[in-house]
Amino acid sequence: QIEREKSVIKAEIRGLTQRLAVRTGLQYSPDCPWRHAVWNGSTYVASIECQLDLTGRIFAGTITALGADPTREFSDSASAQADGSYAEGFLTFTSGDNTNVTREVRAFVGKQFSLYFPFPYPVALVDAYSAVQGDDHHYLTCRDVLNNIVRFGGDPFLPGIDSVYSNPLQGL
């Protein structure tokens, strides 16, 4: 395989077994594999697979306090959202050094954001952000909270490996 980028040419020699490394087909899981929202450069839009109605699920605010690690912990004391609202959601800064950088929110407790991965630059006070309500990819969340069960991509009713091995049939 040969690729050309500006004035650099990259060549990669691949063997016949390279095709075995390519994933084909879908992986089945009780949880939904889709991302519910993506940042398009100015706001969040629903992903093609999920098609969730994001009306009333996108919130904007400014940072009012910083945590121990200002690249992944900070607060918005003016946020009116309940604890857990942004958990497994996304946060994108719309001003400051991290403008248009998106990260996934691990937890939102006591109006404090905690992220899985840090932002490239420390967050500053009064940096503006846009955040979208979280989705933990579970069947009940999709049904009861997001009201989008029609497009749920998981298979919550497939038996797991534990149930397959718990009652094996003899003599087959």
C-alpha beads as a LAMMPS data file, in Angstrom:
LAMMPS data file: protein, C-alpha beads

172 atoms
171 bonds

1 atom types
1 bond types

-500.0 500.0 xlo xhi
-500.0 500.0 ylo yhi
-500.0 500.0 zlo zhi

Masses

1 110.0

Atoms # bond

1 1 1 0.000 0.000 0.000
2 1 1 1.401 3.383 -0.963
3 1 1 0.224 6.715 0.454
4 1 1 1.360 10.201 -0.434
5 1 1 1.053 13.133 1.972
6 1 1 2.434 16.482 0.798
7 1 1 6.081 15.710 0.014
8 1 1 6.256 12.395 1.916
9 1 1 5.622 8.993 0.380
10 1 1 4.832 6.089 2.714
11 1 1 5.004 2.518 1.481
12 1 1 3.772 -0.471 3.464
13 1 1 4.339 -4.058 2.425
14 1 1 1.464 -6.292 3.450
15 1 1 1.243 -10.061 3.394
16 1 1 -1.612 -12.320 2.401
17 1 1 -2.726 -12.595 6.035
18 1 1 -3.443 -8.833 6.210
19 1 1 -7.066 -9.452 5.246
20 1 1 -7.511 -11.608 8.337
21 1 1 -6.882 -8.536 10.515
22 1 1 -9.825 -6.631 9.010
23 1 1 -13.040 -6.908 10.994
24 1 1 -16.070 -7.909 8.968
25 1 1 -19.588 -8.196 10.263
26 1 1 -21.094 -6.901 13.476
27 1 1 -20.261 -7.678 17.062
28 1 1 -23.233 -8.532 19.266
29 1 1 -23.477 -7.080 22.742
30 1 1 -26.251 -6.341 25.235
31 1 1 -25.202 -2.664 25.148
32 1 1 -25.771 -0.290 22.249
33 1 1 -22.645 0.415 20.162
34 1 1 -23.836 3.754 18.736
35 1 1 -22.687 7.197 19.813
36 1 1 -25.793 9.271 20.412
37 1 1 -24.277 12.646 19.479
38 1 1 -21.305 14.056 17.603
39 1 1 -19.803 17.558 17.519
40 1 1 -20.014 19.100 14.047
41 1 1 -17.885 22.177 14.743
42 1 1 -20.625 24.418 16.075
43 1 1 -23.097 22.204 17.949
44 1 1 -23.988 18.608 18.724
45 1 1 -25.958 16.646 16.160
46 1 1 -27.485 13.198 16.440
47 1 1 -25.409 10.363 15.036
48 1 1 -26.676 8.659 11.888
49 1 1 -27.220 5.323 13.672
50 1 1 -28.952 6.655 16.788
51 1 1 -30.943 9.577 15.314
52 1 1 -31.785 10.741 18.834
53 1 1 -33.783 13.952 19.094
54 1 1 -31.303 16.241 20.900
55 1 1 -33.859 18.971 21.585
56 1 1 -33.480 19.924 25.248
57 1 1 -30.433 17.676 25.699
58 1 1 -27.668 20.178 24.807
59 1 1 -26.549 22.633 27.488
60 1 1 -24.112 25.535 27.468
61 1 1 -22.255 27.082 30.366
62 1 1 -18.996 28.497 31.678
63 1 1 -16.413 27.090 34.029
64 1 1 -16.543 28.675 37.492
65 1 1 -14.094 26.519 39.461
66 1 1 -11.160 24.208 38.772
67 1 1 -10.392 20.845 40.356
68 1 1 -7.084 19.241 41.350
69 1 1 -6.273 18.477 37.702
70 1 1 -7.575 21.414 35.613
71 1 1 -7.358 19.406 32.392
72 1 1 -9.951 16.870 33.539
73 1 1 -11.792 18.230 36.624
74 1 1 -13.718 21.508 36.728
75 1 1 -17.095 22.858 37.815
76 1 1 -19.946 25.028 36.653
77 1 1 -21.763 26.291 39.743
78 1 1 -24.528 27.794 37.579
79 1 1 -25.473 24.430 36.045
80 1 1 -29.055 23.451 36.787
81 1 1 -28.576 19.820 35.753
82 1 1 -28.959 16.959 38.224
83 1 1 -26.064 14.742 39.281
84 1 1 -25.281 12.186 36.611
85 1 1 -26.907 14.160 33.773
86 1 1 -23.715 14.438 31.752
87 1 1 -22.181 11.080 32.734
88 1 1 -21.167 9.206 29.554
89 1 1 -22.016 12.329 27.557
90 1 1 -19.692 14.714 25.744
91 1 1 -18.286 18.138 26.557
92 1 1 -16.766 20.522 23.994
93 1 1 -15.208 23.878 24.770
94 1 1 -16.432 26.780 22.659
95 1 1 -13.858 29.289 23.943
96 1 1 -10.373 29.253 25.409
97 1 1 -7.326 27.144 24.552
98 1 1 -9.396 23.959 24.103
99 1 1 -11.881 25.405 21.589
100 1 1 -13.615 22.651 19.535
101 1 1 -11.926 19.859 21.499
102 1 1 -14.371 17.204 22.707
103 1 1 -13.982 14.760 25.588
104 1 1 -16.264 12.145 27.136
105 1 1 -17.576 12.907 30.625
106 1 1 -16.937 10.171 33.201
107 1 1 -19.022 11.681 35.996
108 1 1 -21.007 14.785 36.858
109 1 1 -21.510 15.096 40.611
110 1 1 -22.032 18.250 42.656
111 1 1 -21.861 20.364 39.490
112 1 1 -18.314 19.077 38.876
113 1 1 -17.257 17.451 35.626
114 1 1 -14.796 14.570 35.721
115 1 1 -13.450 13.339 32.380
116 1 1 -11.998 10.049 31.165
117 1 1 -9.207 11.734 29.215
118 1 1 -7.709 15.182 29.843
119 1 1 -7.961 18.176 27.567
120 1 1 -4.689 19.119 25.854
121 1 1 -4.474 22.453 27.725
122 1 1 -5.531 23.379 31.261
123 1 1 -9.069 24.700 31.455
124 1 1 -9.361 28.336 32.521
125 1 1 -12.087 30.042 34.505
126 1 1 -14.879 31.480 32.327
127 1 1 -14.093 29.104 29.443
128 1 1 -17.398 28.444 27.695
129 1 1 -18.539 24.912 26.928
130 1 1 -21.325 22.976 25.302
131 1 1 -22.312 19.610 26.746
132 1 1 -24.786 16.946 25.725
133 1 1 -26.757 14.701 28.061
134 1 1 -25.086 11.363 28.722
135 1 1 -25.965 7.915 27.421
136 1 1 -24.634 4.804 29.152
137 1 1 -25.694 2.595 26.180
138 1 1 -27.998 0.401 28.286
139 1 1 -31.418 -0.807 27.146
140 1 1 -33.323 0.743 30.072
141 1 1 -31.649 4.135 29.595
142 1 1 -32.531 4.141 25.924
143 1 1 -36.117 3.148 26.678
144 1 1 -36.881 5.195 29.797
145 1 1 -34.582 8.238 29.654
146 1 1 -33.826 8.871 25.989
147 1 1 -37.110 7.485 24.618
148 1 1 -35.269 6.065 21.593
149 1 1 -35.766 2.311 21.955
150 1 1 -36.707 1.945 18.275
151 1 1 -33.073 2.622 17.302
152 1 1 -31.388 0.724 20.144
153 1 1 -28.443 -1.128 18.579
154 1 1 -27.734 -3.675 21.314
155 1 1 -29.128 -7.141 21.956
156 1 1 -30.111 -7.159 25.648
157 1 1 -32.091 -10.379 25.432
158 1 1 -29.396 -12.608 23.939
159 1 1 -28.226 -15.162 26.471
160 1 1 -24.738 -14.480 27.776
161 1 1 -21.898 -16.966 27.873
162 1 1 -22.685 -17.743 31.536
163 1 1 -26.153 -18.998 30.691
164 1 1 -24.839 -21.026 27.757
165 1 1 -22.356 -22.872 29.968
166 1 1 -24.599 -23.084 33.059
167 1 1 -26.939 -25.701 31.601
168 1 1 -25.087 -27.787 29.011
169 1 1 -26.875 -30.588 27.216
170 1 1 -25.398 -34.066 27.590
171 1 1 -24.994 -36.537 24.772
172 1 1 -24.898 -34.203 21.794

Bonds

1 1 1 2
2 1 2 3
3 1 3 4
4 1 4 5
5 1 5 6
6 1 6 7
7 1 7 8
8 1 8 9
9 1 9 10
10 1 10 11
11 1 11 12
12 1 12 13
13 1 13 14
14 1 14 15
15 1 15 16
16 1 16 17
17 1 17 18
18 1 18 19
19 1 19 20
20 1 20 21
21 1 21 22
22 1 22 23
23 1 23 24
24 1 24 25
25 1 25 26
26 1 26 27
27 1 27 28
28 1 28 29
29 1 29 30
30 1 30 31
31 1 31 32
32 1 32 33
33 1 33 34
34 1 34 35
35 1 35 36
36 1 36 37
37 1 37 38
38 1 38 39
39 1 39 40
40 1 40 41
41 1 41 42
42 1 42 43
43 1 43 44
44 1 44 45
45 1 45 46
46 1 46 47
47 1 47 48
48 1 48 49
49 1 49 50
50 1 50 51
51 1 51 52
52 1 52 53
53 1 53 54
54 1 54 55
55 1 55 56
56 1 56 57
57 1 57 58
58 1 58 59
59 1 59 60
60 1 60 61
61 1 61 62
62 1 62 63
63 1 63 64
64 1 64 65
65 1 65 66
66 1 66 67
67 1 67 68
68 1 68 69
69 1 69 70
70 1 70 71
71 1 71 72
72 1 72 73
73 1 73 74
74 1 74 75
75 1 75 76
76 1 76 77
77 1 77 78
78 1 78 79
79 1 79 80
80 1 80 81
81 1 81 82
82 1 82 83
83 1 83 84
84 1 84 85
85 1 85 86
86 1 86 87
87 1 87 88
88 1 88 89
89 1 89 90
90 1 90 91
91 1 91 92
92 1 92 93
93 1 93 94
94 1 94 95
95 1 95 96
96 1 96 97
97 1 97 98
98 1 98 99
99 1 99 100
100 1 100 101
101 1 101 102
102 1 102 103
103 1 103 104
104 1 104 105
105 1 105 106
106 1 106 107
107 1 107 108
108 1 108 109
109 1 109 110
110 1 110 111
111 1 111 112
112 1 112 113
113 1 113 114
114 1 114 115
115 1 115 116
116 1 116 117
117 1 117 118
118 1 118 119
119 1 119 120
120 1 120 121
121 1 121 122
122 1 122 123
123 1 123 124
124 1 124 125
125 1 125 126
126 1 126 127
127 1 127 128
128 1 128 129
129 1 129 130
130 1 130 131
131 1 131 132
132 1 132 133
133 1 133 134
134 1 134 135
135 1 135 136
136 1 136 137
137 1 137 138
138 1 138 139
139 1 139 140
140 1 140 141
141 1 141 142
142 1 142 143
143 1 143 144
144 1 144 145
145 1 145 146
146 1 146 147
147 1 147 148
148 1 148 149
149 1 149 150
150 1 150 151
151 1 151 152
152 1 152 153
153 1 153 154
154 1 154 155
155 1 155 156
156 1 156 157
157 1 157 158
158 1 158 159
159 1 159 160
160 1 160 161
161 1 161 162
162 1 162 163
163 1 163 164
164 1 164 165
165 1 165 166
166 1 166 167
167 1 167 168
168 1 168 169
169 1 169 170
170 1 170 171
171 1 171 172
